[in-house]
Amino acid sequence: MYDLIVIGGGPAGASAAREGARLGLRVLLIEKERFPRYKPCGGALSERARSYLGFRIPDEVIDAEISRLRIFFRDRCAEISRSERLSTLVTRSVFDEMLLRRAEDAGAEVLLGRRAKEISERGEYVRIRAGDTYEGRILVIADGHTGVLSRKIRPRDAMTGMCLVTEVSAENSSDRMEIHFGEAYMGYAWVFPHGSYLSVGAGGLRSSNIRGTMERLMNSRGFRGKIHGHTIPLSGPSGYIAGRRTMLCGDSAGMVDPFTGEGIAYALRSGQIAAEVASEHLTEGCDIVEYQRRCKNEFGDDLRASFLLARIMHRFPDQLFNMFMDDRSLLERYIDIHAHGLSYRSFLRWLAPRAPAKLIASVISKMV
Ligand SMILES: Cc1cc2nc3c(=O)[nH]c(=O)nc-3n(C[C@H](O)[C@H](O)[C@H](O)COP(=O)(O)OP(=O)(O)OC[C@H]3O[C@@H](n4cnc5c(N)ncnc54)[C@H](O)[C@@H]3O)c2cc1C
């Protein structure tokens, strides 16, 4: 009998398994793919994500560290240049394998190439069928946004996004990330420099024309490459993410920043919180539902604030993105969310009194 069984070996699952093992639990992680596996992703780690890791990322796992950014709104461009690092770029196949090895090093047992198919709760434990049958006292499901098992527990997100991405070999390595707003509803297009290649992508609300956005970007720059797609949750964490002995982590729980699409940080942290609650449950009888409360307090409410920001910005793009392009201090303050861990709620509180009265009047007149 395991103390903790984790389904899914992405950042959320690997993080839960590592933390669980570090806390002295007997942990089994079940992952359907064999690693390293390709994962469609921009591969951008925020400072928040790095701080959650709790160890230094080995140099060979880092493609680039970036302190310069170009933000576009249609044909307008603003350059951000900071003395500190704004983002770390990694290749997900390499990064995710490294996380999984860390979980193993901490003492977790890892089963690759095994799809978990069936879960049944039996009084004091959970039984999982994944080829063979495994039993554990607590279950973490971290099977990503398209995971079939988490879908049975948590209803679909109110808003689902689609992201398309390709990797294009880079002749001249750039030191700037590019973000293009105004191209996709509830999203943006990007070009991220990973040293030897560029991650080129577009994401936004699934029902908007993301493929068209992607094709425009590719054609305008002469990029060619095989395009991969994947859905992401866009409405922030909501609904049921913890039960009697089961917790959902990462994308399967909707833990993605709706404005930026950043999910790795919240996957890492939710995995750790799940392991902490599992350990407290087994030693002190702490209620598993505590997991939901801790996630909400630590970042859930803030992701809801990001959702609000995204909804407003994309509802009135001409007024609001132009306001950011006109006023450097707004843009710099927004960047502090990613560079210094400023919360979305603090940002919105700071922003509200600075928005010109005329703009607020125009936004309100369109809403009512
Ligand atoms: C195109 C794109 C670009 C993105 N760019 C960024 C970015 O630049 N920065 C950022 O922070 N976030 C980005 N994201 C979001 C980020 O990729 C996710 O938030 C993150 O991967 C979530 O981690 P996770 O562990 O919850 O899920 P995943 O990484 O999806 O891992 C889930 C794992 O579960 C396994 N699995 C599923 N079902 C089963 C089963 N039944 N049995 C066993 N195993 C199973 C899968 O094989 C997979 O390995 C991007 C997303 C997309 C789609």
The ligand as an SDF file (V2000), in Angstrom:
LIG
                    3D

 53 58  0  0  0  0  0  0  0  0999 V2000
    1.2260   25.6750  -26.5820 C   0  0  0  0  0  0  0  0  0  0  0  0
    1.3430   25.9290  -25.0980 C   0  0  0  0  0  0  0  0  0  0  0  0
    2.3060   26.8300  -24.6360 C   0  0  0  0  0  0  0  0  0  0  0  0
    2.4700   27.0200  -23.2570 C   0  0  0  0  0  0  0  0  0  0  0  0
    3.4820   27.8410  -22.8290 N   0  0  0  0  0  0  0  0  0  0  0  0
    3.7030   27.9910  -21.4990 C   0  0  0  0  0  0  0  0  0  0  0  0
    4.8120   28.7500  -21.0410 C   0  0  0  0  0  0  0  0  0  0  0  0
    5.5970   29.2920  -21.8240 O   0  0  0  0  0  0  0  0  0  0  0  0
    5.0010   28.8600  -19.7000 N   0  0  0  0  0  0  0  0  0  0  0  0
    4.1500   28.2750  -18.7870 C   0  0  0  0  0  0  0  0  0  0  0  0
    4.3470   28.4240  -17.5700 O   0  0  0  0  0  0  0  0  0  0  0  0
    3.1040   27.5150  -19.2080 N   0  0  0  0  0  0  0  0  0  0  0  0
    2.8680   27.3440  -20.5320 C   0  0  0  0  0  0  0  0  0  0  0  0
    1.8380   26.5410  -20.9570 N   0  0  0  0  0  0  0  0  0  0  0  0
    1.0140   25.8360  -19.9430 C   0  0  0  0  0  0  0  0  0  0  0  0
    1.7850   24.6220  -19.4090 C   0  0  0  0  0  0  0  0  0  0  0  0
    2.2470   23.8090  -20.4610 O   0  0  0  0  0  0  0  0  0  0  0  0
    0.8920   23.7990  -18.4800 C   0  0  0  0  0  0  0  0  0  0  0  0
    0.2620   24.6650  -17.5690 O   0  0  0  0  0  0  0  0  0  0  0  0
    1.6970   22.7370  -17.7130 C   0  0  0  0  0  0  0  0  0  0  0  0
    2.2430   21.7740  -18.5740 O   0  0  0  0  0  0  0  0  0  0  0  0
    0.7940   22.0480  -16.6850 C   0  0  0  0  0  0  0  0  0  0  0  0
    1.4720   20.9800  -16.0740 O   0  0  0  0  0  0  0  0  0  0  0  0
    0.6700   19.6960  -15.5660 P   0  0  0  0  0  0  0  0  0  0  0  0
    1.6580   18.8450  -14.8920 O   0  0  0  0  0  0  0  0  0  0  0  0
   -0.5610   20.1060  -14.8560 O   0  0  0  0  0  0  0  0  0  0  0  0
    0.1360   19.0010  -16.9010 O   0  0  0  0  0  0  0  0  0  0  0  0
    0.9720   18.3300  -18.1910 P   0  0  0  0  0  0  0  0  0  0  0  0
    2.2460   19.0470  -18.2810 O   0  0  0  0  0  0  0  0  0  0  0  0
   -0.0070   18.3750  -19.2570 O   0  0  0  0  0  0  0  0  0  0  0  0
    1.2490   16.8730  -17.6700 O   0  0  0  0  0  0  0  0  0  0  0  0
    0.2250   15.9130  -17.5710 C   0  0  0  0  0  0  0  0  0  0  0  0
    0.8680   14.5350  -17.6830 C   0  0  0  0  0  0  0  0  0  0  0  0
   -0.0960   13.5410  -17.3760 O   0  0  0  0  0  0  0  0  0  0  0  0
    0.1040   12.4450  -18.2350 C   0  0  0  0  0  0  0  0  0  0  0  0
   -1.1690   11.6870  -18.2670 N   0  0  0  0  0  0  0  0  0  0  0  0
   -2.3600   12.0980  -18.7510 C   0  0  0  0  0  0  0  0  0  0  0  0
   -3.2990   11.1400  -18.5750 N   0  0  0  0  0  0  0  0  0  0  0  0
   -2.6810   10.1110  -17.9460 C   0  0  0  0  0  0  0  0  0  0  0  0
   -3.1390    8.8310  -17.4670 C   0  0  0  0  0  0  0  0  0  0  0  0
   -4.4030    8.4310  -17.6080 N   0  0  0  0  0  0  0  0  0  0  0  0
   -2.2340    8.0060  -16.8890 N   0  0  0  0  0  0  0  0  0  0  0  0
   -0.9440    8.4010  -16.7280 C   0  0  0  0  0  0  0  0  0  0  0  0
   -0.4740    9.5950  -17.1590 N   0  0  0  0  0  0  0  0  0  0  0  0
   -1.3310   10.4460  -17.7360 C   0  0  0  0  0  0  0  0  0  0  0  0
    0.4820   13.0840  -19.5510 C   0  0  0  0  0  0  0  0  0  0  0  0
    1.1500   12.1750  -20.4060 O   0  0  0  0  0  0  0  0  0  0  0  0
    1.3680   14.2260  -19.0930 C   0  0  0  0  0  0  0  0  0  0  0  0
    2.7300   13.8730  -19.0520 O   0  0  0  0  0  0  0  0  0  0  0  0
    1.6350   26.3400  -22.3290 C   0  0  0  0  0  0  0  0  0  0  0  0
    0.6360   25.4680  -22.7940 C   0  0  0  0  0  0  0  0  0  0  0  0
    0.4960   25.2590  -24.1730 C   0  0  0  0  0  0  0  0  0  0  0  0
   -0.5670   24.3010  -24.6470 C   0  0  0  0  0  0  0  0  0  0  0  0
  1  2  1  0
  2  3  1  0
  2 52  2  0
  3  4  2  0
  4  5  1  0
  4 50  1  0
  5  6  2  0
  6  7  1  0
  6 13  1  0
  7  8  2  0
  7  9  1  0
  9 10  1  0
 10 11  2  0
 10 12  1  0
 12 13  2  0
 13 14  1  0
 14 15  1  0
 14 50  1  0
 15 16  1  0
 16 17  1  0
 16 18  1  0
 18 19  1  0
 18 20  1  0
 20 21  1  0
 20 22  1  0
 22 23  1  0
 23 24  1  0
 24 25  2  0
 24 26  1  0
 24 27  1  0
 27 28  1  0
 28 29  2  0
 28 30  1  0
 28 31  1  0
 31 32  1  0
 32 33  1  0
 33 34  1  0
 33 48  1  0
 34 35  1  0
 35 36  1  0
 35 46  1  0
 36 37  1  0
 36 45  1  0
 37 38  2  0
 38 39  1  0
 39 40  1  0
 39 45  2  0
 40 41  1  0
 40 42  2  0
 42 43  1  0
 43 44  2  0
 44 45  1  0
 46 47  1  0
 46 48  1  0
 48 49  1  0
 50 51  2  0
 51 52  1  0
 52 53  1  0
M  END
$$$$
